[in-house]
Amino acid sequence: MQTQAFLAADSQASETVGVELSLKLYTYPKPDREPVKILVIGSKAAVSAIVHSLHQRRFAEVLEWTDFLPAPSETNPLRTHPGEVMKALIKYLPKE
């Protein structure tokens, strides 16, 4: 399976570290931080590819993500396809 980068092709790993640092995202909660929830929805292979790609870019550790979860059902507002799953990640952004 081939993944498509969402960052510029000439970005280096050191620059992608800046994504997390420039947004001041943190892994651990504190009273002065608000949670930001990130979802990745698709096939297991595609979701895993994105999670590992973000790990390589030092955005999030693979173990920070939840286990695979069933994607929302037809009664939920997100439209999904049969067999899709999702993973979630919570990062913490300082409150301003």
Backbone bond lengths (Angstrom), bond angles and torsions (degrees), N, CA, C in turn:
res aa  C-N    CA-C-N  psi(-1)  N-CA   C-N-CA  omega(-1)  CA-C   N-CA-C  phi
1 M - - - 1.445 - - 1.514 107.91 -
2 Q 1.307 116.80 133.59 1.459 121.62 179.20 1.512 109.55 -102.84
3 T 1.326 116.05 135.71 1.455 120.38 178.41 1.516 109.52 -105.51
4 Q 1.291 116.16 156.64 1.452 121.50 178.33 1.520 108.27 -110.37
5 A 1.318 116.32 128.51 1.454 120.75 -179.15 1.516 110.02 -71.39
6 F 1.316 116.40 140.49 1.448 119.98 177.06 1.524 111.08 -97.27
7 L 1.333 116.43 -4.05 1.452 120.89 174.51 1.523 108.63 -104.19
8 A 1.303 117.43 161.24 1.456 121.58 179.07 1.517 109.90 -55.27
9 A 1.336 116.23 143.55 1.452 121.13 -175.70 1.522 112.29 -61.67
10 D 1.314 118.74 -28.45 1.456 120.81 -178.08 1.528 113.11 -87.24
11 S 1.319 117.89 5.81 1.467 120.76 178.67 1.511 109.85 -68.24
12 Q 1.306 116.35 138.89 1.459 122.18 176.83 1.520 108.53 -101.36
13 A 1.321 116.61 161.41 1.466 120.58 -179.52 1.522 111.25 -56.32
14 S 1.329 117.11 -37.57 1.461 119.39 -179.41 1.526 111.56 -64.31
15 E 1.330 117.17 -32.32 1.453 120.67 178.18 1.524 110.89 -71.35
16 T 1.335 117.12 -35.90 1.457 119.39 -178.64 1.521 111.05 -71.15
17 V 1.310 117.50 -26.53 1.453 119.51 173.55 1.518 108.14 -59.67
18 G 1.323 116.13 -34.79 1.450 121.50 178.85 1.510 113.30 -61.95
19 V 1.331 118.59 -25.26 1.461 121.15 178.27 1.519 109.62 -58.61
20 E 1.314 116.23 -51.09 1.461 120.07 -179.59 1.518 110.91 -68.42
21 L 1.332 116.81 -44.14 1.451 119.67 -177.47 1.520 112.49 -68.75
22 S 1.334 117.23 -39.71 1.462 119.13 -178.42 1.526 111.49 -67.68
23 L 1.326 117.31 -30.49 1.457 120.77 175.99 1.523 111.34 -85.92
24 K 1.320 116.57 -8.17 1.460 122.56 -177.03 1.528 111.28 55.16
25 L 1.341 115.17 48.35 1.458 120.88 176.38 1.518 109.20 -86.45
26 Y 1.319 115.53 141.27 1.447 121.04 -179.26 1.526 110.25 -128.60
27 T 1.319 114.61 156.40 1.458 121.02 -179.84 1.521 112.19 -82.79
28 Y 1.323 117.77 -28.81 1.454 121.03 -172.88 1.528 112.04 -109.30
29 P 1.342 117.11 140.26 1.469 120.24 179.32 1.527 112.03 -73.87
30 K 1.309 114.84 150.01 1.464 123.56 171.44 1.521 106.17 -147.02
31 P 1.331 118.35 159.05 1.471 120.07 -177.68 1.530 114.16 -58.06
32 D 1.324 117.57 -26.65 1.467 119.75 -178.28 1.533 112.78 -93.31
33 R 1.331 117.31 14.95 1.467 121.65 -179.60 1.528 110.17 -123.67
34 E 1.326 115.95 144.12 1.460 119.79 175.74 1.523 109.64 -108.66
35 P 1.340 117.45 143.82 1.460 119.84 -178.64 1.526 111.80 -74.94
36 V 1.323 115.03 141.74 1.464 123.12 172.95 1.521 105.51 -121.70
37 K 1.324 116.79 121.12 1.463 121.56 -176.39 1.519 110.06 -100.73
38 I 1.324 115.49 130.76 1.457 122.30 -177.80 1.523 107.91 -117.40
39 L 1.329 117.35 127.65 1.466 122.71 178.18 1.522 109.97 -114.77
40 V 1.315 115.48 141.71 1.460 122.12 171.32 1.517 105.40 -123.92
41 I 1.327 116.62 122.34 1.463 121.42 -175.99 1.526 109.04 -124.48
42 G 1.308 116.70 131.86 1.463 122.30 177.87 1.514 109.23 167.68
43 S 1.324 117.06 -161.43 1.463 120.32 177.14 1.528 108.45 -69.04
44 K 1.337 117.19 160.67 1.462 119.87 179.81 1.524 111.05 -57.62
45 A 1.322 116.50 -41.32 1.470 120.08 -179.15 1.522 111.22 -64.40
46 A 1.321 117.72 -43.00 1.464 121.43 -178.96 1.523 111.17 -68.81
47 V 1.323 117.02 -42.98 1.464 121.32 179.12 1.529 109.62 -62.52
48 S 1.317 116.93 -44.61 1.463 120.59 178.50 1.524 111.34 -61.99
49 A 1.319 116.70 -39.80 1.463 120.49 179.38 1.524 111.15 -62.10
50 I 1.326 117.51 -42.03 1.464 121.35 179.04 1.525 110.66 -66.80
51 V 1.329 116.85 -45.05 1.469 121.02 179.83 1.525 109.85 -59.03
52 H 1.325 117.54 -45.18 1.464 120.76 -179.56 1.525 111.77 -70.05
53 S 1.320 117.16 -34.81 1.460 121.11 176.53 1.530 110.85 -63.91
54 L 1.321 116.73 -43.24 1.467 120.38 178.11 1.528 110.93 -67.01
55 H 1.328 116.36 -32.41 1.463 120.08 176.11 1.530 109.94 -65.98
56 Q 1.326 117.14 -45.14 1.466 120.78 178.99 1.522 111.54 -61.01
57 R 1.321 116.61 -29.64 1.465 121.41 178.51 1.530 111.86 -87.47
58 R 1.344 115.48 6.22 1.452 123.48 177.61 1.531 113.37 61.91
59 F 1.319 115.81 31.29 1.459 120.07 177.32 1.514 110.99 -84.22
60 A 1.342 117.04 -40.66 1.461 121.07 -177.85 1.521 109.39 -157.34
61 E 1.308 115.91 143.84 1.450 121.03 174.52 1.535 108.96 -71.55
62 V 1.307 116.78 146.67 1.466 121.30 179.94 1.525 110.63 -58.03
63 L 1.332 117.48 -38.78 1.468 121.03 -177.84 1.523 113.50 -74.41
64 E 1.338 118.79 -8.85 1.464 120.74 175.73 1.528 111.19 -73.72
65 W 1.325 116.82 -24.05 1.466 121.56 -178.69 1.522 109.64 -76.52
66 T 1.313 116.20 153.07 1.463 120.35 175.02 1.525 109.78 -68.54
67 D 1.325 116.04 169.87 1.458 120.01 168.23 1.521 107.10 -66.93
68 F 1.336 116.68 169.02 1.464 119.50 176.20 1.521 109.53 -59.92
69 L 1.298 116.24 136.86 1.461 123.44 178.64 1.522 108.01 -120.93
70 P 1.338 118.70 152.35 1.458 118.57 174.32 1.526 109.56 -67.12
71 A 1.305 115.81 140.89 1.466 119.71 177.51 1.523 108.75 -67.95
72 P 1.321 117.74 159.94 1.473 120.49 179.50 1.536 111.30 -54.57
73 S 1.316 114.99 150.82 1.470 120.13 -178.48 1.523 110.26 -86.42
74 E 1.304 115.79 -179.25 1.466 121.39 -179.70 1.529 112.24 -60.62
75 T 1.314 116.80 -25.25 1.465 119.74 -179.35 1.525 112.96 -80.47
76 N 1.325 117.29 -12.50 1.461 121.67 177.95 1.520 110.07 -90.11
77 P 1.332 117.96 155.75 1.459 120.75 -174.94 1.526 115.64 -67.67
78 L 1.333 118.94 -22.40 1.459 119.87 178.60 1.518 110.10 -79.02
79 R 1.313 116.24 132.83 1.462 119.46 177.97 1.517 109.23 -91.58
80 T 1.308 115.95 128.77 1.458 121.29 -178.63 1.518 109.33 -130.31
81 H 1.300 114.88 171.66 1.459 121.83 177.46 1.527 108.49 -110.41
82 P 1.324 117.99 152.49 1.470 120.19 179.69 1.528 110.85 -54.42
83 G 1.308 115.78 138.83 1.455 121.23 177.97 1.515 114.70 86.39
84 E 1.330 118.49 -5.40 1.450 119.97 178.90 1.527 110.28 -74.78
85 V 1.294 115.04 150.32 1.461 122.54 177.26 1.525 107.73 -129.76
86 M 1.316 116.61 177.43 1.457 118.95 176.52 1.513 109.82 -147.60
87 K 1.319 115.29 160.61 1.454 123.21 172.89 1.510 106.09 -130.55
88 A 1.311 116.22 152.86 1.456 121.08 -179.67 1.523 109.32 -127.03
89 L 1.323 114.70 152.04 1.447 122.70 176.85 1.517 107.20 -138.52
90 I 1.313 116.82 140.13 1.462 120.36 175.05 1.525 108.09 -117.38
91 K 1.308 115.72 125.14 1.463 122.86 172.17 1.523 106.13 -115.51
92 Y 1.310 117.01 161.79 1.455 121.51 -176.63 1.522 110.27 -120.07
93 L 1.310 115.19 125.52 1.450 123.43 -178.58 1.525 108.69 -107.51
94 P 1.341 117.85 132.58 1.467 118.72 179.03 1.535 111.31 -58.55
95 K 1.329 115.08 138.76 1.473 120.03 176.69 1.525 107.98 -74.82
96 E 1.312 114.84 142.07 1.473 118.62 179.29 1.493 111.52 -107.21
